[in-house]
Amino acid sequence: EEEVDYFIEMISRVFPSIKLTREQIVFRFTGVRPLANSGSGKTTGQYSRDHHIEVLSGDWTNLSFPVYSLVGGKWTSFRAFSEQVTDKVLAFLGKSRQKYTTDLPIGGGRGYPRSEEDRKKHLESLAAWTGLDQTVLRPLFERYGTRAEAIANFIKRGTDEVLKSLPGYTRREIQFLVQYEKVRHLDDIVLRRTMLAMLGKLTKESIFELADILGESLGWDGVQRTAEAERTLRLLDDRHGVGF
């Protein structure tokens, strides 16, 4: 609760015109990451957020090679951090790096059209290729970037329908995520493969509707579908402050 107070106070200080109350919070989460101990910081705010590599030489480890420990780091800098570690390892081995990731797009960023005109042409081409309406394709493109093409091709190969409780999503889209994104539990979908929970789009009805779709794809019986739905409801309530 102290963290909630902190964020509400910070928002009112940085954005005085925005009036935020607890009742407007639709989702809560917390993450933990290690910060390097500088020895001089008295509060967490004084510790550096930068990542770095701790090196233990063979003299300390009784090994013929050093040990590199990765301290800190986060999603937005993981590739840069990886390259730095690789360079250290290669330098020890007397080799140089042959591959670079600076200009390597990830996932739906591959081939992503840069301008609005290019995006329009991309969607028109996708509509012509798949036979799907742009009202279906545009949300897919906004959510998945150029991976929308693979999802659209999957959708057109079966009978699809808009979800009753989540009209912005369709049955085949969810089935694609289950089949290709290693979904094993219902909370994989609502917490990690989509932004449904974080954006406050979930209802109790949508939880059970999604459980039925996953059940069809993963072979769950009625008992397991209900158990998955109830498990997800407990997670949302206990960990994320989402109660229905």
Buried (B, 14 or more C-beta within 10 A) or exposed (E): EEEEEEEBEEEEEEEEEEEBEEEEBBBBEEEEEEBBEEEEEEEEEEBEEEBBBEEEEEEEEEEEEBEBEBBBBEEEBEBEBEBBBBBBBEEEEEEEEEEEEEEEEEEBEEEBBEEEEEBEEBBEEBBEEBEBEEEBBBBBBEBBBBBBBBBBBBBBEEEBEEBEBBEEBBBBBBBBBBEEEEBEBBBBBBBBBBEBBBEEBBEEEBBBBBBBBBBBBBEBEEEBBBBBBBBBBEBBEEEBBBEE
